[in-house]
Amino acid sequence: MSTPAVAIIYTSNGPVETALSALHHTLPVPIGTQVLAETVCSPINPSDVRQVTGANPFKQKATTKLGTDHPVTVGGNEGLFRVLQVGKDSPLKAGDLCIPRVPGLGTWRTHILCDQTDLVCVPSSLTVEQAATIGVNPLTAYQLLTQFVDLQKGNWVLQNGGNSAVGKLITQMARIMGVNTISVVREREDFESVAEELRDLGATQVITDTQNQDLTFSVAEWIGNSSVRIAFNCVGGTSASALVKKLSQGGTLVTYGALNGADLVIPFATPEFVFKGIVATGYWLTANIMRDPELKIKTLEKVYRYYQQGLLKAPSFSKARCSFEDFAHCYQ
Ligand SMILES: NC(=O)c1ccc[n+]([C@@H]2O[C@H](COP(=O)([O-])OP(=O)(O)OC[C@H]3O[C@@H](n4cnc5c(N)ncnc54)[C@H](OP(=O)(O)O)[C@@H]3O)[C@@H](O)[C@H]2O)c1
């Protein structure tokens, strides 16, 4: 028996209001190693929207398997599926909860028919929110903290975008690892309440970007004999340069985003680079997963443990309910 399904698709890049449409189709009974699953939750991450507009360098694969005569792409990278039916050669079983194994699977849909290797099962002990959002921001935070330097207890980490979902996850995971954090957030009227929230999550210190960029503002007293081994930059421009200036000898600047759209301004050929041996590099989760899908599984296992031990709060997000005929506002 075939299953009626709806997917939010695009055929070419453009603004979400015009590029996206709803495709009603039917999915056949799974055969061989195939799996038919229903969607439990499909988040909209800003990077998903950039895929639709074409601003993200990663291109999702288009397909004619949904019955169209031209290739279409299903939007979305994150999501939680519940297995309904499996082919006779699939090790999965009805009721299993799964997330996409690799980027670009397309999660903005009511149902999916795919090969079992496209999915990875997640523990049923996770909440829907934890499971549906585990594949991007928590993995990013964990890999940023573990992939570049061998952080030791008592070391310091510095980050801008401290109030972002990734920033809050970095803060929480650093606390679990015994690593101190200085989170930089934008100037705001409610700075104290944001700082309080971040300190509750584990931030050791919270400063404004004005303090970050003030050359007379020093973090030396906080750091003492320890060191700022790594700085995470998701903002760009002079906010990033200011992070470099606070790094200790041999420190590393990792850029993973560009929220203010400004080019990276790194004080090259100044003492920060010449005498301190600063390293500047970039990070992209998608490239990591494409290069080494097993690394995703290993990272997921670390994050499951943090959730299961009650050590980590899932990123907060806003919920939107909309019909397939009126979904565009969900993506804005
Ligand atoms: N490289 C990778 O693999 C990877 C993976 C995941 C995420 N990311 C990147 O990580 C960043 C954070 O993602 P997210 O999902 O955690 O974001 P999010 O939760 O939506 O938070 C966005 C944050 O950006 C801040 N912000 C917005 N515009 C800004 C500006 N002009 N200057 C400074 N800060 C600004 C906001 O600060 P306020 O609180 O002050 O409003 C907010 O804290 C994004 O750049 C995203 O693309 C990269």
The ligand as an SDF file (V2000), in Angstrom:
LIG
                    3D

 48 52  0  0  0  0  0  0  0  0999 V2000
   30.8100   26.1980   10.4590 N   0  0  0  0  0  0  0  0  0  0  0  0
   29.8750   25.3320   10.8210 C   0  0  0  0  0  0  0  0  0  0  0  0
   29.9380   24.1400   10.5600 O   0  0  0  0  0  0  0  0  0  0  0  0
   28.6900   25.8460   11.5800 C   0  0  0  0  0  0  0  0  0  0  0  0
   27.7780   24.9640   12.1670 C   0  0  0  0  0  0  0  0  0  0  0  0
   26.7030   25.4940   12.9040 C   0  0  0  0  0  0  0  0  0  0  0  0
   26.5480   26.8710   13.0110 C   0  0  0  0  0  0  0  0  0  0  0  0
   27.4510   27.6720   12.3780 N   0  0  0  0  0  0  0  0  0  0  0  0
   27.3710   29.1440   12.4820 C   0  0  0  0  0  0  0  0  0  0  0  0
   27.3560   29.4790   13.8330 O   0  0  0  0  0  0  0  0  0  0  0  0
   26.7470   30.7300   13.9880 C   0  0  0  0  0  0  0  0  0  0  0  0
   25.7300   30.6330   15.1110 C   0  0  0  0  0  0  0  0  0  0  0  0
   24.7110   29.7580   14.6980 O   0  0  0  0  0  0  0  0  0  0  0  0
   23.4760   29.4780   15.6580 P   0  0  0  0  0  0  0  0  0  0  0  0
   22.5520   28.5360   14.9970 O   0  0  0  0  0  0  0  0  0  0  0  0
   24.0360   29.1340   16.9910 O   0  0  0  0  0  0  0  0  0  0  0  0
   22.8450   30.9420   15.7090 O   0  0  0  0  0  0  0  0  0  0  0  0
   21.6080   31.4930   16.5370 P   0  0  0  0  0  0  0  0  0  0  0  0
   21.2940   30.6420   17.7080 O   0  0  0  0  0  0  0  0  0  0  0  0
   20.5430   31.8310   15.5670 O   0  0  0  0  0  0  0  0  0  0  0  0
   22.1970   32.8340   17.1460 O   0  0  0  0  0  0  0  0  0  0  0  0
   22.5290   33.8810   16.3540 C   0  0  0  0  0  0  0  0  0  0  0  0
   23.4520   34.7630   17.1860 C   0  0  0  0  0  0  0  0  0  0  0  0
   24.0600   35.6600   16.3120 O   0  0  0  0  0  0  0  0  0  0  0  0
   24.2250   36.8800   16.9690 C   0  0  0  0  0  0  0  0  0  0  0  0
   24.3070   37.8840   15.9260 N   0  0  0  0  0  0  0  0  0  0  0  0
   23.4430   38.1100   14.9270 C   0  0  0  0  0  0  0  0  0  0  0  0
   23.8830   39.1030   14.1460 N   0  0  0  0  0  0  0  0  0  0  0  0
   25.0610   39.5170   14.6750 C   0  0  0  0  0  0  0  0  0  0  0  0
   25.9930   40.5340   14.3490 C   0  0  0  0  0  0  0  0  0  0  0  0
   25.8030   41.3340   13.2990 N   0  0  0  0  0  0  0  0  0  0  0  0
   27.0780   40.6780   15.1330 N   0  0  0  0  0  0  0  0  0  0  0  0
   27.2680   39.8890   16.1840 C   0  0  0  0  0  0  0  0  0  0  0  0
   26.4250   38.8970   16.5560 N   0  0  0  0  0  0  0  0  0  0  0  0
   25.3300   38.7320   15.8030 C   0  0  0  0  0  0  0  0  0  0  0  0
   22.9880   37.0050   17.8390 C   0  0  0  0  0  0  0  0  0  0  0  0
   23.3710   37.7990   18.8930 O   0  0  0  0  0  0  0  0  0  0  0  0
   22.3500   38.5560   19.8280 P   0  0  0  0  0  0  0  0  0  0  0  0
   22.0430   37.5920   20.9160 O   0  0  0  0  0  0  0  0  0  0  0  0
   23.1310   39.7000   20.2840 O   0  0  0  0  0  0  0  0  0  0  0  0
   21.1510   38.9470   19.0000 O   0  0  0  0  0  0  0  0  0  0  0  0
   22.7650   35.5500   18.2600 C   0  0  0  0  0  0  0  0  0  0  0  0
   23.4430   35.2740   19.4510 O   0  0  0  0  0  0  0  0  0  0  0  0
   26.1290   31.0980   12.6330 C   0  0  0  0  0  0  0  0  0  0  0  0
   27.0270   31.9600   11.9790 O   0  0  0  0  0  0  0  0  0  0  0  0
   26.1020   29.7580   11.9140 C   0  0  0  0  0  0  0  0  0  0  0  0
   26.1750   29.9040   10.5200 O   0  0  0  0  0  0  0  0  0  0  0  0
   28.5060   27.2000   11.6860 C   0  0  0  0  0  0  0  0  0  0  0  0
  1  2  1  0
  2  3  2  0
  2  4  1  0
  4  5  1  0
  4 48  2  0
  5  6  2  0
  6  7  1  0
  7  8  2  0
  8  9  1  0
  8 48  1  0
  9 10  1  0
  9 46  1  0
 10 11  1  0
 11 12  1  0
 11 44  1  0
 12 13  1  0
 13 14  1  0
 14 15  2  0
 14 16  1  0
 14 17  1  0
 17 18  1  0
 18 19  2  0
 18 20  1  0
 18 21  1  0
 21 22  1  0
 22 23  1  0
 23 24  1  0
 23 42  1  0
 24 25  1  0
 25 26  1  0
 25 36  1  0
 26 27  1  0
 26 35  1  0
 27 28  2  0
 28 29  1  0
 29 30  1  0
 29 35  2  0
 30 31  1  0
 30 32  2  0
 32 33  1  0
 33 34  2  0
 34 35  1  0
 36 37  1  0
 36 42  1  0
 37 38  1  0
 38 39  2  0
 38 40  1  0
 38 41  1  0
 42 43  1  0
 44 45  1  0
 44 46  1  0
 46 47  1  0
M  CHG  2   8   1  16  -1
M  END
$$$$
